[in-house]
Amino acid sequence: MDLIEVDNFDLESLQVYRHLRDNVVTADNSFIADSPKVVNLLIDSGAHVKSILATNEFYLNEEGRLSKLKEVTFYVATKATMKKITGYNIHHGVMMHATRPEEHAIDELDDQIIMIAELSKNDNVGTIARSAAALGVKSFLVPSQGPHPYGRRALRVSMGYISQLKLAIYDDLLKCIEDLQSKGYKVIAAEASPQAINLSTLNVPKKWVLLMGHEGLGLSQEVQDACDCVVKIEMTEKVKSFNVGVASAILMYQLVQQGKTLT
């Protein structure tokens, strides 16, 4: 493993670490990951790695894992140098430039899907991805507009576990709901609206899609009407709702556990 010591901050090949921020899209679908846990998990999942920028300590600790990578450029620098390159503090001593895996078609998704309408916060997208991986919901359906699960912040919050999910992207929410229903899925909207049934009373179908709405706007009435049912989490009257990341975890847990009785 040949290490290239960085002493020129203006190298063209390093600019991706400076400029590739959340929600920036490149022609080759590049993304930046940081922290050893995230980087290692992505490497182990088979991510297409282009380069790594890290401290000598990281390379010493992970020599066995990194030596298996092919056609990857390894840059070595101090944390102080990495800060000058990126413009902010590097706490974990490693960043990785890789490209996103191929997206999946809806036909390739599993019988249980977590789906989001357009969210505004990268953190929530990452939280939902991590919860889905933890609970065994292996398919993630996201809109083409809004934070991407491989955005830097979303990826960090997910701890890289988005790499364990089948990721599909849709353009039109209502059309996608109709398409899912035509394939035998029951689309369950999460919304605390008058038409919603309590989560504890829901009869869980074999093939389901759980649709989470925008953090502030929720799901429109038109979208709710297009779904097969609307569900809410029972809570005290003094609290209106959960954060979308927390709500998605509660709902997925209940759907997965109830679904086990169907098999």
C-alpha positions in Angstrom: 0.0 0.0 0.0 1.7 3.2 -1.2 0.9 6.3 0.7 1.1 9.8 -0.9 2.1 12.4 1.7 0.1 15.5 1.2 2.1 18.8 1.2 0.2 20.6 -1.5 -3.3 21.7 -0.5 -4.2 22.7 -4.1 -3.9 19.3 -5.7 -6.8 18.9 -8.0 -7.5 15.4 -6.8 -8.0 16.6 -3.2 -10.6 19.3 -4.1 -13.4 16.7 -3.8 -12.8 16.6 -0.1 -13.2 20.4 0.1 -16.2 20.9 -2.1 -18.4 17.8 -2.1 -20.9 18.8 0.6 -24.4 17.5 1.4 -26.8 17.3 -1.5 -24.1 18.1 -4.1 -24.4 15.7 -7.1 -21.5 14.9 -9.4 -21.5 13.2 -12.7 -20.1 10.0 -11.3 -22.3 10.1 -8.1 -19.4 10.6 -5.8 -19.8 10.9 -2.0 -17.5 11.6 0.9 -17.6 9.5 4.1 -15.7 10.2 7.3 -14.9 8.5 10.7 -13.3 5.1 10.9 -16.5 3.2 11.7 -18.4 4.6 8.7 -15.4 4.2 6.3 -14.7 0.6 7.4 -18.3 -0.5 7.2 -18.5 1.0 3.6 -15.3 -0.7 2.6 -16.5 -4.0 4.0 -19.8 -3.6 2.1 -18.0 -3.4 -1.2 -18.1 0.3 -1.8 -16.3 1.5 -4.9 -13.5 3.5 -3.3 -11.6 6.1 -5.3 -9.3 7.6 -2.6 -8.7 7.9 1.1 -7.3 10.8 3.0 -6.2 9.8 6.5 -3.6 10.1 9.2 -0.8 7.6 9.4 -2.4 6.2 12.6 -5.5 5.1 10.6 -3.4 3.4 8.0 -1.4 1.5 10.6 -4.6 0.4 12.3 -6.4 -0.7 9.2 -3.5 -2.0 7.0 -5.1 -5.4 6.6 -8.5 -4.1 5.5 -7.0 -1.4 3.1 -4.4 -3.7 1.5 -7.3 -5.5 -0.2 -8.5 -2.4 -2.1 -7.5 -2.1 -5.8 -6.9 1.1 -7.8 -7.3 3.3 -4.8 -5.2 6.4 -4.1 -4.1 6.7 -0.4 -3.2 10.2 0.8 -1.6 10.6 4.3 -1.7 13.8 6.3 -1.9 15.1 9.8 -5.3 16.2 11.2 -4.0 19.8 11.0 -3.3 19.4 7.3 -6.6 17.7 6.7 -8.3 20.7 8.3 -6.6 23.0 5.9 -7.7 20.9 3.0 -11.3 20.6 4.0 -11.9 23.9 5.9 -13.1 22.3 9.1 -11.9 20.2 12.0 -11.3 16.5 11.3 -12.0 14.6 14.5 -11.5 11.1 13.4 -8.6 11.2 11.1 -10.0 9.7 8.0 -12.1 10.6 5.0 -13.0 8.5 2.0 -14.0 9.4 -1.6 -16.2 6.8 -3.2 -19.1 6.5 -5.6 -22.7 5.5 -4.8 -23.8 2.0 -5.6 -26.3 1.4 -8.4 -29.9 2.3 -7.4 -32.5 -0.5 -7.3 -35.7 -0.7 -9.3 -38.9 -1.0 -7.3 -39.3 -4.6 -8.6 -36.1 -5.5 -6.8 -37.2 -4.2 -3.4 -38.3 -6.5 -0.5 -41.7 -7.1 0.9 -41.2 -4.4 3.7 -40.1 -0.9 2.6 -39.5 2.3 4.4 -40.4 5.3 2.2 -40.0 9.0 2.8 -41.6 12.0 1.2 -39.3 15.0 0.8 -37.6 15.7 4.1 -35.5 18.8 4.8 -32.9 17.5 7.3 -30.1 15.2 6.4 -30.0 13.9 10.0 -33.5 12.5 9.7 -32.7 10.6 6.5 -29.6 9.1 8.2 -31.5 8.2 11.3 -34.3 6.5 9.4 -31.7 4.5 7.3 -29.9 3.4 10.5 -33.1 2.3 12.2 -34.3 0.4 9.1 -31.0 -1.5 9.0 -31.2 -2.3 12.7 -34.8 -3.5 12.5 -34.5 -5.6 9.4 -36.3 -3.4 7.0 -34.0 -3.8 4.0 -35.4 -1.5 1.4 -35.4 2.3 1.4 -37.4 4.4 -1.1 -36.6 8.1 -1.3 -37.5 11.1 -3.5 -35.2 12.5 -6.1 -35.6 15.9 -4.4 -34.3 16.4 -0.9 -31.4 15.0 1.1 -29.7 11.9 -0.3 -28.9 9.0 2.0 -25.3 9.2 0.8 -25.0 12.9 1.5 -22.1 13.5 4.0 -24.3 14.3 7.0 -26.9 11.7 6.4 -24.2 9.0 5.8 -22.5 9.9 9.1 -25.7 9.8 11.1 -26.6 6.4 9.5 -23.2 5.2 10.6 -22.8 3.9 7.0 -25.7 1.4 7.4 -27.4 2.8 4.3 -25.0 0.5 2.5 -26.9 -2.5 3.9 -30.2 -1.3 2.4 -31.6 -1.6 -1.2 -32.0 2.0 -2.2 -34.5 3.1 -4.8 -35.4 6.7 -5.9 -38.7 8.0 -7.2 -39.7 11.2 -8.9 -43.5 11.5 -8.4 -44.9 10.5 -5.0 -48.5 9.8 -6.1 -47.4 7.8 -9.2 -45.0 5.8 -7.0 -47.7 5.0 -4.5 -49.9 3.7 -7.4 -47.1 1.7 -8.8 -46.4 0.1 -5.4 -50.0 -0.8 -5.0 -50.2 -2.4 -8.4 -47.4 -4.7 -7.3 -49.3 -5.9 -4.3 -48.0 -3.5 -1.6 -50.2 -1.9 1.0 -49.0 1.6 1.5 -49.3 2.8 5.1 -49.1 6.6 5.6 -47.8 7.8 9.0 -49.8 10.9 10.0 -51.7 12.1 13.1 -54.8 13.0 11.2 -58.5 12.4 12.0 -58.7 9.5 9.6 -55.7 7.7 11.2 -56.1 4.5 13.1 -54.0 3.6 16.1 -50.9 1.7 15.5 -51.9 -1.0 18.0 -55.0 -1.8 16.0 -53.3 -2.1 12.6 -53.5 -5.4 10.8 -50.1 -5.7 9.2 -50.1 -7.0 5.6 -47.4 -9.3 4.2 -46.2 -6.7 1.7 -46.1 -3.1 3.2 -44.7 0.3 2.5 -44.4 2.7 5.4 -44.6 6.3 4.2 -43.1 9.0 6.4 -43.9 12.7 5.7 -42.1 16.0 5.9 -40.9 17.1 9.3 -43.2 20.1 9.5 -45.8 19.7 6.7 -46.4 16.0 7.1 -48.4 14.3 4.3 -51.0 16.1 2.3 -54.6 15.0 2.4 -54.2 14.0 -1.3 -51.3 11.7 -0.4 -53.1 10.2 2.6 -56.2 9.5 0.5 -54.0 7.7 -2.1 -52.6 5.3 0.6 -54.3 2.2 1.8 -54.5 3.4 5.3 -53.2 6.1 7.7 -51.7 5.2 11.0 -50.7 7.1 14.1 -48.8 6.4 17.2 -50.8 6.6 20.4 -49.4 9.2 22.7 -50.5 11.6 25.5 -52.8 14.5 24.5 -50.2 17.1 25.5 -47.7 15.9 22.9 -48.7 16.4 19.2 -46.1 14.2 17.5 -42.6 12.6 17.5 -39.6 13.6 15.5 -39.9 11.8 12.1 -36.8 9.7 12.9 -38.2 8.5 16.2 -41.6 7.9 14.8 -40.3 5.8 11.9 -38.3 3.6 14.3 -41.4 3.0 16.5 -43.6 2.3 13.5 -41.1 0.0 11.8 -40.5 -2.0 15.0 -44.2 -2.6 15.4 -44.8 -3.5 11.8 -41.8 -5.9 11.8 -42.8 -7.6 15.1 -46.5 -8.0 14.1 -45.5 -9.2 10.7 -43.5 -12.1 12.2 -46.8 -13.6 13.3 -47.8 -13.9 9.7 -45.0 -16.3 8.9 
